[in-house]
Amino acid sequence: MAFNKPTTITSWSYSRYSTYEACPAKAKYKFIDKLPEPGSPAMERGNAIHKLAERYTKGELGKLPTELKLFSDQFKTLKNSKPVVEETWAFTKDWEKTTWNDWNGCAVRIKTDAYCRDGNTLYVIDHKTGKQRDGYEAQLSLYALGAMYNFPDIKTVSTQLWYLDQGGDPVTMDYGIADFSKLKKDWDRRTKPMLNDTRFAPNPGNACRWCTFSKSKGGPCKF
């Protein structure tokens, strides 16, 4: 039996959204055409450090790994808070809760590194490796929106980015229930072009030099 090949993006995560924002053509190659994209040493290192953070926070490691030492106080506090680690949240297009592997109904997928609750406040933490970059504020707002749908009785969501290689204070953004409607409208606006796109035009620029799908690397893109 032959199946029709999809021509649009019908489900999304922050990763898919950010890829599309950077270059719609790249999003098509990755998520519709499902062309392979090799990993990198930086990606492998990031995954390994995320795994160390997960294992320490879950109590599987007695000693804090060296890779996490710049956030030693925060990790110890988080571990003692008995957080939920590496949980996935999934929603339909109407933001009703569903399961991650609901391949027909799931429209939004969110994966959290860790979260914990203190009274009416939910703390959601995301770990980053590498240099500190702008632009992740949108990801924090998506965590907040997902948390509000997943835990409708909370009053505040405190979202945090921990730049594990840089140290310093976490990048923190707090949201209250008064922000709920605004967040939903914002993400509906952000994702509408992606979910309705059928052309996926390339966005040539400096990033083409490293793109797997670029012409210079033998990929299908004309740039």
Number of C-alpha atoms within 10 A of each C-alpha: 2 4 5 5 8 10 13 16 18 17 21 19 17 19 13 20 19 17 17 23 17 15 19 23 20 27 24 24 19 17 19 15 13 10 15 11 11 7 8 9 8 11 13 11 13 17 13 13 20 21 14 19 24 20 16 20 25 18 13 10 13 9 8 17 14 10 16 20 14 17 19 16 10 15 17 13 12 20 18 12 14 15 18 18 18 16 11 12 19 23 22 17 15 10 16 14 16 16 14 17 10 12 9 9 18 22 21 22 21 19 17 16 20 22 22 17 16 9 9 11 17 21 20 23 23 21 19 18 18 13 10 16 9 7 9 13 16 16 19 25 23 19 24 27 23 25 22 21 16 16 12 10 11 18 15 20 25 21 25 21 20 21 22 24 17 14 14 11 13 17 16 14 14 16 19 14 17 10 15 17 10 12 19 16 10 14 14 13 11 14 18 10 13 21 15 12 14 13 11 18 14 18 16 15 10 8 11 19 14 10 16 19 22 18 14 15 14 10 14 15 19 11 16
